Amino acid sequence: MSWLLAAALAVAIAAHVVIVVSIARRALWRAPLAVIIPPLAPYWGWQLGLRRRVLVWWAAVLLYALGTIVLAR
């Protein structure tokens, strides 16, 4: 189960980086803010039409949160 948690975290980080890079290509000033305040990345990504990437980000973050809750018990 812990490997799934690690994989979810890796996917979430990778998706975040991909979204931030995509945001930087369109609006450079938003990218540093999306790194400092992580929820801005999926918000701005959704607005810019990066819907699949945002859905991957959310799925990975939710899976990581669920896995953390399950392993904490």
PyMOL Python script that loads the backbone (N, CA, C, O; Angstrom):
from pymol import cmd

cmd.read_pdbstr("""\
ATOM      1  N   MET A   1       0.815  -1.194   0.000  1.00  0.00           N
ATOM      2  CA  MET A   1       0.000   0.000   0.000  1.00  0.00           C
ATOM      3  C   MET A   1       0.864   1.265   0.000  1.00  0.00           C
ATOM      4  O   MET A   1       0.479   2.282  -0.578  1.00  0.00           O
ATOM      5  N   SER A   2       2.011   1.201   0.638  1.00  0.00           N
ATOM      6  CA  SER A   2       2.858   2.395   0.696  1.00  0.00           C
ATOM      7  C   SER A   2       3.433   2.747  -0.673  1.00  0.00           C
ATOM      8  O   SER A   2       3.707   3.917  -0.942  1.00  0.00           O
ATOM      9  N   TRP A   3       3.619   1.753  -1.541  1.00  0.00           N
ATOM     10  CA  TRP A   3       4.104   2.033  -2.897  1.00  0.00           C
ATOM     11  C   TRP A   3       3.062   2.825  -3.685  1.00  0.00           C
ATOM     12  O   TRP A   3       3.408   3.658  -4.523  1.00  0.00           O
ATOM     13  N   LEU A   4       1.779   2.559  -3.411  1.00  0.00           N
ATOM     14  CA  LEU A   4       0.717   3.308  -4.074  1.00  0.00           C
ATOM     15  C   LEU A   4       0.724   4.762  -3.609  1.00  0.00           C
ATOM     16  O   LEU A   4       0.495   5.679  -4.397  1.00  0.00           O
ATOM     17  N   LEU A   5       0.986   4.955  -2.340  1.00  0.00           N
ATOM     18  CA  LEU A   5       1.083   6.306  -1.784  1.00  0.00           C
ATOM     19  C   LEU A   5       2.253   7.063  -2.413  1.00  0.00           C
ATOM     20  O   LEU A   5       2.122   8.231  -2.778  1.00  0.00           O
ATOM     21  N   ALA A   6       3.377   6.400  -2.532  1.00  0.00           N
ATOM     22  CA  ALA A   6       4.551   7.024  -3.153  1.00  0.00           C
ATOM     23  C   ALA A   6       4.292   7.328  -4.629  1.00  0.00           C
ATOM     24  O   ALA A   6       4.697   8.379  -5.126  1.00  0.00           O
ATOM     25  N   ALA A   7       3.629   6.424  -5.322  1.00  0.00           N
ATOM     26  CA  ALA A   7       3.317   6.645  -6.735  1.00  0.00           C
ATOM     27  C   ALA A   7       2.348   7.809  -6.909  1.00  0.00           C
ATOM     28  O   ALA A   7       2.506   8.616  -7.825  1.00  0.00           O
ATOM     29  N   ALA A   8       1.350   7.900  -6.040  1.00  0.00           N
ATOM     30  CA  ALA A   8       0.386   9.002  -6.109  1.00  0.00           C
ATOM     31  C   ALA A   8       1.089  10.336  -5.871  1.00  0.00           C
ATOM     32  O   ALA A   8       0.797  11.322  -6.549  1.00  0.00           O
ATOM     33  N   LEU A   9       2.005  10.371  -4.921  1.00  0.00           N
ATOM     34  CA  LEU A   9       2.755  11.602  -4.659  1.00  0.00           C
ATOM     35  C   LEU A   9       3.623  11.974  -5.857  1.00  0.00           C
ATOM     36  O   LEU A   9       3.700  13.145  -6.229  1.00  0.00           O
ATOM     37  N   ALA A  10       4.270  10.995  -6.457  1.00  0.00           N
ATOM     38  CA  ALA A  10       5.119  11.256  -7.623  1.00  0.00           C
ATOM     39  C   ALA A  10       4.294  11.783  -8.799  1.00  0.00           C
ATOM     40  O   ALA A  10       4.725  12.699  -9.499  1.00  0.00           O
ATOM     41  N   VAL A  11       3.120  11.211  -9.014  1.00  0.00           N
ATOM     42  CA  VAL A  11       2.251  11.665 -10.103  1.00  0.00           C
ATOM     43  C   VAL A  11       1.746  13.077  -9.821  1.00  0.00           C
ATOM     44  O   VAL A  11       1.677  13.908 -10.726  1.00  0.00           O
ATOM     45  N   ALA A  12       1.392  13.348  -8.562  1.00  0.00           N
ATOM     46  CA  ALA A  12       0.906  14.686  -8.198  1.00  0.00           C
ATOM     47  C   ALA A  12       1.993  15.740  -8.428  1.00  0.00           C
ATOM     48  O   ALA A  12       1.716  16.817  -8.956  1.00  0.00           O
ATOM     49  N   ILE A  13       3.211  15.431  -8.037  1.00  0.00           N
ATOM     50  CA  ILE A  13       4.315  16.380  -8.230  1.00  0.00           C
ATOM     51  C   ILE A  13       4.594  16.568  -9.716  1.00  0.00           C
ATOM     52  O   ILE A  13       4.785  17.694 -10.176  1.00  0.00           O
ATOM     53  N   ALA A  14       4.618  15.478 -10.462  1.00  0.00           N
ATOM     54  CA  ALA A  14       4.875  15.576 -11.907  1.00  0.00           C
ATOM     55  C   ALA A  14       3.774  16.374 -12.602  1.00  0.00           C
ATOM     56  O   ALA A  14       4.058  17.211 -13.459  1.00  0.00           O
ATOM     57  N   ALA A  15       2.533  16.117 -12.237  1.00  0.00           N
ATOM     58  CA  ALA A  15       1.413  16.857 -12.843  1.00  0.00           C
ATOM     59  C   ALA A  15       1.507  18.335 -12.494  1.00  0.00           C
ATOM     60  O   ALA A  15       1.232  19.193 -13.332  1.00  0.00           O
ATOM     61  N   HIS A  16       1.892  18.630 -11.266  1.00  0.00           N
ATOM     62  CA  HIS A  16       2.023  20.024 -10.847  1.00  0.00           C
ATOM     63  C   HIS A  16       3.102  20.732 -11.679  1.00  0.00           C
ATOM     64  O   HIS A  16       2.903  21.857 -12.137  1.00  0.00           O
ATOM     65  N   VAL A  17       4.225  20.070 -11.864  1.00  0.00           N
ATOM     66  CA  VAL A  17       5.311  20.657 -12.653  1.00  0.00           C
ATOM     67  C   VAL A  17       4.865  20.887 -14.095  1.00  0.00           C
ATOM     68  O   VAL A  17       5.144  21.938 -14.672  1.00  0.00           O
ATOM     69  N   VAL A  18       4.178  19.917 -14.673  1.00  0.00           N
ATOM     70  CA  VAL A  18       3.698  20.051 -16.055  1.00  0.00           C
ATOM     71  C   VAL A  18       2.712  21.207 -16.167  1.00  0.00           C
ATOM     72  O   VAL A  18       2.767  21.978 -17.125  1.00  0.00           O
ATOM     73  N   ILE A  19       1.817  21.333 -15.205  1.00  0.00           N
ATOM     74  CA  ILE A  19       0.849  22.432 -15.239  1.00  0.00           C
ATOM     75  C   ILE A  19       1.554  23.776 -15.100  1.00  0.00           C
ATOM     76  O   ILE A  19       1.237  24.720 -15.823  1.00  0.00           O
ATOM     77  N   VAL A  20       2.504  23.868 -14.178  1.00  0.00           N
ATOM     78  CA  VAL A  20       3.229  25.135 -13.977  1.00  0.00           C
ATOM     79  C   VAL A  20       4.005  25.519 -15.232  1.00  0.00           C
ATOM     80  O   VAL A  20       4.019  26.690 -15.611  1.00  0.00           O
ATOM     81  N   VAL A  21       4.648  24.557 -15.876  1.00  0.00           N
ATOM     82  CA  VAL A  21       5.379  24.855 -17.112  1.00  0.00           C
ATOM     83  C   VAL A  21       4.413  25.311 -18.196  1.00  0.00           C
ATOM     84  O   VAL A  21       4.709  26.252 -18.933  1.00  0.00           O
ATOM     85  N   SER A  22       3.268  24.658 -18.299  1.00  0.00           N
ATOM     86  CA  SER A  22       2.266  25.057 -19.294  1.00  0.00           C
ATOM     87  C   SER A  22       1.727  26.449 -19.009  1.00  0.00           C
ATOM     88  O   SER A  22       1.491  27.229 -19.933  1.00  0.00           O
ATOM     89  N   ILE A  23       1.533  26.764 -17.735  1.00  0.00           N
ATOM     90  CA  ILE A  23       1.081  28.111 -17.355  1.00  0.00           C
ATOM     91  C   ILE A  23       2.157  29.129 -17.708  1.00  0.00           C
ATOM     92  O   ILE A  23       1.849  30.214 -18.203  1.00  0.00           O
ATOM     93  N   ALA A  24       3.418  28.785 -17.456  1.00  0.00           N
ATOM     94  CA  ALA A  24       4.528  29.715 -17.727  1.00  0.00           C
ATOM     95  C   ALA A  24       4.622  30.051 -19.213  1.00  0.00           C
ATOM     96  O   ALA A  24       5.014  31.160 -19.574  1.00  0.00           O
ATOM     97  N   ARG A  25       4.270  29.110 -20.063  1.00  0.00           N
ATOM     98  CA  ARG A  25       4.310  29.371 -21.509  1.00  0.00           C
ATOM     99  C   ARG A  25       3.260  30.385 -21.937  1.00  0.00           C
ATOM    100  O   ARG A  25       3.423  31.068 -22.948  1.00  0.00           O
ATOM    101  N   ARG A  26       2.191  30.482 -21.172  1.00  0.00           N
ATOM    102  CA  ARG A  26       1.098  31.386 -21.547  1.00  0.00           C
ATOM    103  C   ARG A  26       1.094  32.677 -20.749  1.00  0.00           C
ATOM    104  O   ARG A  26       0.827  33.747 -21.297  1.00  0.00           O
ATOM    105  N   ALA A  27       1.385  32.588 -19.468  1.00  0.00           N
ATOM    106  CA  ALA A  27       1.389  33.770 -18.604  1.00  0.00           C
ATOM    107  C   ALA A  27       2.533  33.608 -17.607  1.00  0.00           C
ATOM    108  O   ALA A  27       2.353  33.025 -16.538  1.00  0.00           O
ATOM    109  N   LEU A  28       3.697  34.120 -17.958  1.00  0.00           N
ATOM    110  CA  LEU A  28       4.913  33.887 -17.184  1.00  0.00           C
ATOM    111  C   LEU A  28       4.803  34.336 -15.734  1.00  0.00           C
ATOM    112  O   LEU A  28       5.384  33.701 -14.853  1.00  0.00           O
ATOM    113  N   TRP A  29       4.083  35.398 -15.469  1.00  0.00           N
ATOM    114  CA  TRP A  29       4.017  35.920 -14.111  1.00  0.00           C
ATOM    115  C   TRP A  29       3.231  34.996 -13.167  1.00  0.00           C
ATOM    116  O   TRP A  29       3.409  35.066 -11.951  1.00  0.00           O
ATOM    117  N   ARG A  30       2.384  34.150 -13.706  1.00  0.00           N
ATOM    118  CA  ARG A  30       1.588  33.263 -12.858  1.00  0.00           C
ATOM    119  C   ARG A  30       2.367  32.046 -12.359  1.00  0.00           C
ATOM    120  O   ARG A  30       2.046  31.494 -11.306  1.00  0.00           O
ATOM    121  N   ALA A  31       3.372  31.630 -13.098  1.00  0.00           N
ATOM    122  CA  ALA A  31       4.096  30.403 -12.771  1.00  0.00           C
ATOM    123  C   ALA A  31       4.742  30.433 -11.377  1.00  0.00           C
ATOM    124  O   ALA A  31       4.568  29.474 -10.625  1.00  0.00           O
ATOM    125  N   PRO A  32       5.476  31.486 -10.999  1.00  0.00           N
ATOM    126  CA  PRO A  32       6.056  31.484  -9.650  1.00  0.00           C
ATOM    127  C   PRO A  32       4.993  31.447  -8.546  1.00  0.00           C
ATOM    128  O   PRO A  32       5.197  30.825  -7.503  1.00  0.00           O
ATOM    129  N   LEU A  33       3.884  32.102  -8.777  1.00  0.00           N
ATOM    130  CA  LEU A  33       2.805  32.056  -7.785  1.00  0.00           C
ATOM    131  C   LEU A  33       2.204  30.659  -7.680  1.00  0.00           C
ATOM    132  O   LEU A  33       1.847  30.216  -6.588  1.00  0.00           O
ATOM    133  N   ALA A  34       2.092  29.965  -8.808  1.00  0.00           N
ATOM    134  CA  ALA A  34       1.547  28.610  -8.805  1.00  0.00           C
ATOM    135  C   ALA A  34       2.486  27.629  -8.099  1.00  0.00           C
ATOM    136  O   ALA A  34       2.039  26.600  -7.593  1.00  0.00           O
ATOM    137  N   VAL A  35       3.777  27.941  -8.063  1.00  0.00           N
ATOM    138  CA  VAL A  35       4.722  27.098  -7.328  1.00  0.00           C
ATOM    139  C   VAL A  35       4.613  27.370  -5.833  1.00  0.00           C
ATOM    140  O   VAL A  35       4.628  26.438  -5.029  1.00  0.00           O
ATOM    141  N   ILE A  36       4.504  28.631  -5.461  1.00  0.00           N
ATOM    142  CA  ILE A  36       4.439  29.014  -4.048  1.00  0.00           C
ATOM    143  C   ILE A  36       3.093  28.639  -3.422  1.00  0.00           C
ATOM    144  O   ILE A  36       3.037  28.180  -2.281  1.00  0.00           O
ATOM    145  N   ILE A  37       2.015  28.838  -4.178  1.00  0.00           N
ATOM    146  CA  ILE A  37       0.660  28.539  -3.691  1.00  0.00           C
ATOM    147  C   ILE A  37       0.094  27.435  -4.600  1.00  0.00           C
ATOM    148  O   ILE A  37      -0.545  27.736  -5.608  1.00  0.00           O
ATOM    149  N   PRO A  38       0.326  26.157  -4.249  1.00  0.00           N
ATOM    150  CA  PRO A  38      -0.017  25.043  -5.135  1.00  0.00           C
ATOM    151  C   PRO A  38      -1.457  24.992  -5.660  1.00  0.00           C
ATOM    152  O   PRO A  38      -1.638  24.598  -6.812  1.00  0.00           O
ATOM    153  N   PRO A  39      -2.495  25.364  -4.895  1.00  0.00           N
ATOM    154  CA  PRO A  39      -3.848  25.279  -5.469  1.00  0.00           C
ATOM    155  C   PRO A  39      -4.092  26.234  -6.643  1.00  0.00           C
ATOM    156  O   PRO A  39      -5.076  26.076  -7.366  1.00  0.00           O
ATOM    157  N   LEU A  40      -3.228  27.204  -6.836  1.00  0.00           N
ATOM    158  CA  LEU A  40      -3.400  28.099  -7.976  1.00  0.00           C
ATOM    159  C   LEU A  40      -3.103  27.397  -9.300  1.00  0.00           C
ATOM    160  O   LEU A  40      -3.664  27.765 -10.333  1.00  0.00           O
ATOM    161  N   ALA A  41      -2.235  26.400  -9.282  1.00  0.00           N
ATOM    162  CA  ALA A  41      -1.879  25.703 -10.519  1.00  0.00           C
ATOM    163  C   ALA A  41      -3.094  25.037 -11.162  1.00  0.00           C
ATOM    164  O   ALA A  41      -3.351  25.279 -12.342  1.00  0.00           O
ATOM    165  N   PRO A  42      -3.852  24.210 -10.441  1.00  0.00           N
ATOM    166  CA  PRO A  42      -5.018  23.615 -11.108  1.00  0.00           C
ATOM    167  C   PRO A  42      -6.102  24.641 -11.432  1.00  0.00           C
ATOM    168  O   PRO A  42      -6.822  24.491 -12.419  1.00  0.00           O
ATOM    169  N   TYR A  43      -6.221  25.668 -10.617  1.00  0.00           N
ATOM    170  CA  TYR A  43      -7.223  26.709 -10.876  1.00  0.00           C
ATOM    171  C   TYR A  43      -6.923  27.432 -12.186  1.00  0.00           C
ATOM    172  O   TYR A  43      -7.788  27.539 -13.055  1.00  0.00           O
ATOM    173  N   TRP A  44      -5.705  27.923 -12.323  1.00  0.00           N
ATOM    174  CA  TRP A  44      -5.314  28.626 -13.546  1.00  0.00           C
ATOM    175  C   TRP A  44      -5.213  27.658 -14.720  1.00  0.00           C
ATOM    176  O   TRP A  44      -5.521  28.022 -15.855  1.00  0.00           O
ATOM    177  N   GLY A  45      -4.781  26.422 -14.448  1.00  0.00           N
ATOM    178  CA  GLY A  45      -4.712  25.429 -15.505  1.00  0.00           C
ATOM    179  C   GLY A  45      -6.081  25.146 -16.101  1.00  0.00           C
ATOM    180  O   GLY A  45      -6.221  25.013 -17.316  1.00  0.00           O
ATOM    181  N   TRP A  46      -7.081  25.054 -15.250  1.00  0.00           N
ATOM    182  CA  TRP A  46      -8.446  24.827 -15.725  1.00  0.00           C
ATOM    183  C   TRP A  46      -8.910  26.003 -16.589  1.00  0.00           C
ATOM    184  O   TRP A  46      -9.528  25.810 -17.636  1.00  0.00           O
ATOM    185  N   GLN A  47      -8.605  27.213 -16.141  1.00  0.00           N
ATOM    186  CA  GLN A  47      -8.989  28.407 -16.899  1.00  0.00           C
ATOM    187  C   GLN A  47      -8.305  28.464 -18.259  1.00  0.00           C
ATOM    188  O   GLN A  47      -8.878  28.973 -19.222  1.00  0.00           O
ATOM    189  N   LEU A  48      -7.092  27.947 -18.341  1.00  0.00           N
ATOM    190  CA  LEU A  48      -6.333  27.974 -19.590  1.00  0.00           C
ATOM    191  C   LEU A  48      -6.630  26.774 -20.495  1.00  0.00           C
ATOM    192  O   LEU A  48      -6.031  26.638 -21.562  1.00  0.00           O
ATOM    193  N   GLY A  49      -7.549  25.910 -20.073  1.00  0.00           N
ATOM    194  CA  GLY A  49      -7.931  24.778 -20.900  1.00  0.00           C
ATOM    195  C   GLY A  49      -7.085  23.534 -20.726  1.00  0.00           C
ATOM    196  O   GLY A  49      -7.115  22.646 -21.578  1.00  0.00           O
ATOM    197  N   LEU A  50      -6.339  23.450 -19.648  1.00  0.00           N
ATOM    198  CA  LEU A  50      -5.495  22.283 -19.374  1.00  0.00           C
ATOM    199  C   LEU A  50      -6.278  21.264 -18.548  1.00  0.00           C
ATOM    200  O   LEU A  50      -5.795  20.788 -17.521  1.00  0.00           O
ATOM    201  N   ARG A  51      -7.454  20.942 -18.989  1.00  0.00           N
ATOM    202  CA  ARG A  51      -8.400  20.159 -18.198  1.00  0.00           C
ATOM    203  C   ARG A  51      -7.895  18.749 -17.847  1.00  0.00           C
ATOM    204  O   ARG A  51      -8.037  18.316 -16.703  1.00  0.00           O
ATOM    205  N   ARG A  52      -7.319  18.041 -18.799  1.00  0.00           N
ATOM    206  CA  ARG A  52      -6.834  16.680 -18.518  1.00  0.00           C
ATOM    207  C   ARG A  52      -5.711  16.703 -17.487  1.00  0.00           C
ATOM    208  O   ARG A  52      -5.666  15.866 -16.585  1.00  0.00           O
ATOM    209  N   ARG A  53      -4.820  17.655 -17.626  1.00  0.00           N
ATOM    210  CA  ARG A  53      -3.707  17.750 -16.671  1.00  0.00           C
ATOM    211  C   ARG A  53      -4.225  18.073 -15.280  1.00  0.00           C
ATOM    212  O   ARG A  53      -3.732  17.539 -14.286  1.00  0.00           O
ATOM    213  N   VAL A  54      -5.210  18.940 -15.211  1.00  0.00           N
ATOM    214  CA  VAL A  54      -5.789  19.295 -13.911  1.00  0.00           C
ATOM    215  C   VAL A  54      -6.503  18.091 -13.309  1.00  0.00           C
ATOM    216  O   VAL A  54      -6.410  17.863 -12.102  1.00  0.00           O
ATOM    217  N   LEU A  55      -7.207  17.323 -14.117  1.00  0.00           N
ATOM    218  CA  LEU A  55      -7.892  16.134 -13.605  1.00  0.00           C
ATOM    219  C   LEU A  55      -6.897  15.097 -13.091  1.00  0.00           C
ATOM    220  O   LEU A  55      -7.155  14.434 -12.086  1.00  0.00           O
ATOM    221  N   VAL A  56      -5.767  14.954 -13.774  1.00  0.00           N
ATOM    222  CA  VAL A  56      -4.710  14.051 -13.289  1.00  0.00           C
ATOM    223  C   VAL A  56      -4.170  14.560 -11.961  1.00  0.00           C
ATOM    224  O   VAL A  56      -3.950  13.775 -11.038  1.00  0.00           O
ATOM    225  N   TRP A  57      -3.955  15.868 -11.857  1.00  0.00           N
ATOM    226  CA  TRP A  57      -3.458  16.480 -10.618  1.00  0.00           C
ATOM    227  C   TRP A  57      -4.425  16.177  -9.465  1.00  0.00           C
ATOM    228  O   TRP A  57      -4.012  15.715  -8.401  1.00  0.00           O
ATOM    229  N   TRP A  58      -5.714  16.443  -9.693  1.00  0.00           N
ATOM    230  CA  TRP A  58      -6.716  16.209  -8.641  1.00  0.00           C
ATOM    231  C   TRP A  58      -6.812  14.740  -8.263  1.00  0.00           C
ATOM    232  O   TRP A  58      -6.894  14.410  -7.080  1.00  0.00           O
ATOM    233  N   ALA A  59      -6.803  13.856  -9.251  1.00  0.00           N
ATOM    234  CA  ALA A  59      -6.892  12.423  -8.960  1.00  0.00           C
ATOM    235  C   ALA A  59      -5.702  11.971  -8.117  1.00  0.00           C
ATOM    236  O   ALA A  59      -5.874  11.211  -7.164  1.00  0.00           O
ATOM    237  N   ALA A  60      -4.513  12.423  -8.452  1.00  0.00           N
ATOM    238  CA  ALA A  60      -3.318  12.035  -7.703  1.00  0.00           C
ATOM    239  C   ALA A  60      -3.340  12.599  -6.290  1.00  0.00           C
ATOM    240  O   ALA A  60      -2.983  11.905  -5.338  1.00  0.00           O
ATOM    241  N   VAL A  61      -3.756  13.851  -6.149  1.00  0.00           N
ATOM    242  CA  VAL A  61      -3.806  14.461  -4.817  1.00  0.00           C
ATOM    243  C   VAL A  61      -4.853  13.762  -3.944  1.00  0.00           C
ATOM    244  O   VAL A  61      -4.609  13.504  -2.766  1.00  0.00           O
ATOM    245  N   LEU A  62      -6.009  13.460  -4.520  1.00  0.00           N
ATOM    246  CA  LEU A  62      -7.051  12.766  -3.750  1.00  0.00           C
ATOM    247  C   LEU A  62      -6.630  11.350  -3.385  1.00  0.00           C
ATOM    248  O   LEU A  62      -6.888  10.896  -2.270  1.00  0.00           O
ATOM    249  N   LEU A  63      -5.986  10.650  -4.311  1.00  0.00           N
ATOM    250  CA  LEU A  63      -5.491   9.312  -4.004  1.00  0.00           C
ATOM    251  C   LEU A  63      -4.422   9.364  -2.916  1.00  0.00           C
ATOM    252  O   LEU A  63      -4.395   8.509  -2.031  1.00  0.00           O
ATOM    253  N   TYR A  64      -3.553  10.349  -2.977  1.00  0.00           N
ATOM    254  CA  TYR A  64      -2.531  10.504  -1.940  1.00  0.00           C
ATOM    255  C   TYR A  64      -3.169  10.794  -0.581  1.00  0.00           C
ATOM    256  O   TYR A  64      -2.770  10.213   0.429  1.00  0.00           O
ATOM    257  N   ALA A  65      -4.149  11.681  -0.553  1.00  0.00           N
ATOM    258  CA  ALA A  65      -4.827  12.007   0.703  1.00  0.00           C
ATOM    259  C   ALA A  65      -5.548  10.774   1.268  1.00  0.00           C
ATOM    260  O   ALA A  65      -5.463  10.495   2.464  1.00  0.00           O
ATOM    261  N   LEU A  66      -6.245  10.052   0.413  1.00  0.00           N
ATOM    262  CA  LEU A  66      -6.936   8.846   0.859  1.00  0.00           C
ATOM    263  C   LEU A  66      -5.955   7.810   1.374  1.00  0.00           C
ATOM    264  O   LEU A  66      -6.188   7.185   2.409  1.00  0.00           O
ATOM    265  N   GLY A  67      -4.863   7.629   0.658  1.00  0.00           N
ATOM    266  CA  GLY A  67      -3.841   6.676   1.106  1.00  0.00           C
ATOM    267  C   GLY A  67      -3.219   7.064   2.435  1.00  0.00           C
ATOM    268  O   GLY A  67      -2.932   6.202   3.265  1.00  0.00           O
ATOM    269  N   THR A  68      -3.012   8.351   2.638  1.00  0.00           N
ATOM    270  CA  THR A  68      -2.464   8.823   3.906  1.00  0.00           C
ATOM    271  C   THR A  68      -3.428   8.545   5.048  1.00  0.00           C
ATOM    272  O   THR A  68      -3.008   8.144   6.134  1.00  0.00           O
ATOM    273  N   ILE A  69      -4.707   8.754   4.812  1.00  0.00           N
ATOM    274  CA  ILE A  69      -5.722   8.492   5.832  1.00  0.00           C
ATOM    275  C   ILE A  69      -5.773   6.999   6.160  1.00  0.00           C
ATOM    276  O   ILE A  69      -5.840   6.624   7.330  1.00  0.00           O
ATOM    277  N   VAL A  70      -5.742   6.157   5.144  1.00  0.00           N
ATOM    278  CA  VAL A  70      -5.814   4.720   5.360  1.00  0.00           C
ATOM    279  C   VAL A  70      -4.579   4.222   6.111  1.00  0.00           C
ATOM    280  O   VAL A  70      -4.701   3.411   7.029  1.00  0.00           O
ATOM    281  N   LEU A  71      -3.405   4.695   5.734  1.00  0.00           N
ATOM    282  CA  LEU A  71      -2.176   4.239   6.396  1.00  0.00           C
ATOM    283  C   LEU A  71      -2.031   4.799   7.801  1.00  0.00           C
ATOM    284  O   LEU A  71      -1.284   4.242   8.606  1.00  0.00           O
ATOM    285  N   ALA A  72      -2.717   5.875   8.114  1.00  0.00           N
ATOM    286  CA  ALA A  72      -2.612   6.454   9.450  1.00  0.00           C
ATOM    287  C   ALA A  72      -3.405   5.645  10.492  1.00  0.00           C
ATOM    288  O   ALA A  72      -3.193   5.788  11.696  1.00  0.00           O
ATOM    289  N   ARG A  73      -4.289   4.826  10.023  1.00  0.00           N
ATOM    290  CA  ARG A  73      -5.136   4.041  10.958  1.00  0.00           C
ATOM    291  C   ARG A  73      -4.412   2.847  11.483  1.00  0.00           C
ATOM    292  O   ARG A  73      -4.969   2.085  12.273  1.00  0.00           O
TER     293      ARG A  73
END
""", "prot")
cmd.dss("prot")
cmd.show_as("cartoon", "prot")
cmd.util.cbc("prot")
cmd.orient("prot")
